[in-house]
Amino acid sequence: MVAPVTPARRPSSATRWLAVLRTPVGACAGLALFAVLVLAVIAPMRWSVRANRTDVAAMLQGPSALHWAGTDNLGRDIFDRVLVATRLSVELALLATVIAVVTGLLLGTAGVILGRRAARFVSAVVNIVVAFPGLLLALFFAVIFGVGARGAVLAIGFAGAPAFARLAQTLVAGIEQRDFVAAARIAGVGRVRILLRHVLPNIAESLIVNAAIGAGGALLAFASLSFLGLGVQPPSYDWGRLLGDGLTGIYEQPIAALAPGIAVILAGLAFNLFGESLAKGIGLTATLGRVPLGRVRRRPVSAEPGEPAADAAVLDVADLVVTLPGHGAPIRPVRGVGFRIGRGEAVGLVGESGSGKSLTALAVTRLIEEPARVDAARLRFLGADLLTGTAGTHRRLLGTSLAMVFQDPTTSLNPTRRIGGQLAEVARQHGGLSRSAALALAIDRLRAVRVPAAARRAHQYPHEFSGGMRQRAMIGMGLMGRPTLIVADEPTTALDVTVQRQVLELLESVRRDDAVALLLISHDVAVVRQVCDRVLVMYAGRIVEDLPTAELATAARHPYTRALVAAVPDMHTDLDHPLATIPGRAPDPTRFPAGCAFAPRCPLATDRCRTAEPPLETDRQGRRVACWHADVPVGPSVTTAAGGGHE
Amino acid sequence: MTSLTTTGPATSILDSPGVRFALRRGTRFVVSLWVLLTASFGMIHLIPGDPVRAALGISASQALVHERRQALGLDDPLIVQYWHYLSGVLTGNFGTSLTSQLPVSRVIATRLPATLELAVGAFVLAILVAIPLGTTMGVLTRGGRARRAELAFTTTSVVLGAIPDFVVGVVLVWLIGVHLHWLPVAGRSGPGSFVLPVVALAIGPAAILSRILRVEMIAVLQADYVRTARAKRLPARAVYVRHALPNALTSTITLGGLLLSGLVAGTVLVENVFAWPGLGSTIVSSILAKDYPVVQGIVLVYGIGVLGVNLIVDVALALLDPRSTIRES
């Protein structure tokens, strides 16, 4: 009956409550509720005489100008009777709601007054009682309090109390954790005073919102009891009573049953929707959805499409752009990335968070979902053009030759499926293996990634694995096919240091054994240096430098790369000085600066950097860099500037 | 329940999360049952005045009232009555009806099957509609796509979910029975008479369940393991049904359990709309006739039904998501 809505508390509640009325649903519900309440007040005053006037000459008439909804078996006007019944229906429902809220509040806050042990007892009882449906409780109490309007009010009130008690308990528990309550308690403020001064004001908003929803429930519950003949007794009538009486004569006069039914529905909806929209408006949380297999589109390229498709390359990407719909203008977190990975080559992709490196990995593996869009001049995997075809076209190739390892093995494995089954699935899907053969292969692969007792472990669920073990299983999953490329997105970030090394060693040994290429995405230069042959440095959605890992420490040409390297402590780092950091923050993808995106943080930046974006130039050895000052010798200026952040 | 058996070098059977879950859940069931028994026993004593006098009316002779009180044991000490009540219930003796003089157990035995048929039928129908509908809507409207379909679905399901089942019943009686003459509208005779009560009961839960499931699906579809499933290049349907749906169902079942125990109570109203000869019509006529032993017995049956549904929901959750056995309740 009562939704456990516990909106987060924020200041200036009046404005937020008003804001709810400005939403379309909130406004409609508010208006409807207002109409119901007004009707409840004025209807009996205006129409009660007509509603009760029997007219033997006009029995069971159909709708007419005089009687909009016709007349009942005593010639009384049905429309008037439904209007007049609003008063009793709403009044009794509100009365029952008040009883429910007050009783619930007393039970729910009993802990604050009576102490912990009493609270535990009350909450145990409430937890048991709340499991029973409200109507069943109402029937129970109706027996005790007797048939009739008074008994029904008490019955529905008490039946609704457990739900409010539970709500109050939850809310109170939340408030009691807060510092100001603890402070008041330490200051020796009495329990009752704490309840009245500190707890109640903070939970009032939620209670009122839920009371509005609860009133809708009480209205329906009351209609139910009256319909059953246990609520309002003749000659009084509410909607439920009219509905029950109407049902007996539904063959002669259907509208006598339908009209009060519609009234119940409308009034119930008005209360419910108003409460729900209040709850939503007050605890509003924006959800920014992620997305499914998106369309990949070939970019209209002017030049260089005739370049021979390098089939020696495992992965060949040119001018990759990822576009997300933004507020107003679209956002481009990846803008024109191109690289090539040869067979067996290990390439690192480094950059700060927000540099677009993970999106690049998802884009080249076709895992980007709509509404994000991927455009590229060239996207080839093992010679296959990933820009053409539908989701199904490359399924088998990608499923067997490309392995993915994600950052957090805890969330990347399905919690409801056994590890063995999750691995075996790949072989069943792409290799057409039987269930048992696929499981045998899965166990074999688990063994290959050095999961101890693989046969037994295959029958376990991910939550029974440790973090490092899960990541091994993830890698094992990639080995179910015969991968030529492993894309690993921060594979060790979520693991602790010792496990990190084991997982990296495992990746390396897998790679060496079968000459598998690796694209390793990481924010950690040290990890990349340990594993990769070549490194791509990404900044603000672009590749700013591409060089052999061996030259990272000595021959990096881009000031950003140098700063990244300087920020990694090694055996020679002087620990008496503060560690080097890169001053400033990575730019927000929604507004990349003009010119070189790194310029605001760069010690070498000149006016040219701030206006013109440096192109990615390839030198004679095939190294690439995008910097106007790439040839300025490595000076202490970078490290000084980097360290300077601390002064 | 193989999934719940111990894994790893178990030293004691109590270390198994499955066994501990069963123990904890079993204890809660027994305690709830005891509370229920005590409440149904207490009911007759909480009624103000003399329940027997109330049942027989003011015209009944004092001797008759006294005789009935004696027969019901109402003059014994409370603790003795409590003992008699508990031992009676446990041996299947629920007392005797004040009006018909039939044993309450027989009244329940003749009426229960009709109610069960309705509840089970409506449950199955609600599930059969809600799971495919909620899943499909979740997939179609994920990430803010198909906004119009989402609006139409949400609005329809909110409205349908908010209409009380007995009003749905009345509308169905009018539309299908009175207006179109398609199906019988009262009584329990032949398969046709099932349709309307079952539909009336199922519409609300089906609407609410499919709405919950849609929201859960959308959340689950954003999970990392769904991305993993996609990275395995499974066909879309396998990703949705095999990887997303079981995870979406865990939360849905929790909330759905509440709806389903509400459905047990909903039969009371729907039976009265369709003159269905089940427990619901009996309890209402017994309340009006102040036939308290019958009311006590039926309240107990409903209560046990609700506790049973809750137990089944928890066990289903444990099977579907083994992690739920670890969580403390």
Interface residues (C-beta under 8 A of the other chain):
Chain A: V125 I128 V129 A131 F132 P133 G134 L135 L136 L139 F140 A142 V143 I144 G146 V147 G216 L220 A223 S224 F227 L228 G229 L230 L243 G246 L247 I250 Y251 P254 A257 L258 G261 V264 I265 G268 L269 N272 L273 G289 R290 V291 P292 L293 T365 L367 E369 E370 P371 A391 G392 H394 R395 R396 L398 G399 M404 F406 D408 T411 S412 L413 N414 P415 T416 R417 E425 V426 Q429 H430 R456 H459 Q460 Y461 H463 E464 M474 M477
Chain B: S3 T7 G8 V31 S32 V35 A39 M43 L46 I47 P48 R142 G143 G144 R145 V158 V159 A162 I163 P164 F166 V167 V170 V171 V173 W174 V178 H179 I218 L221 Q222 A223 D224 Y225 R227 T228 A229 R230 A231 K232 R233 L234 P235 A236 A238 R242 H243 P246 N247 T250 L258 S261 G262 V264 A265 G266 V268 L269 N272 V273 I283 V284 I287 L288 Y292 V295 V299 Y302 G303 V306 L307 N310 L320 D321 P322 R323 I326
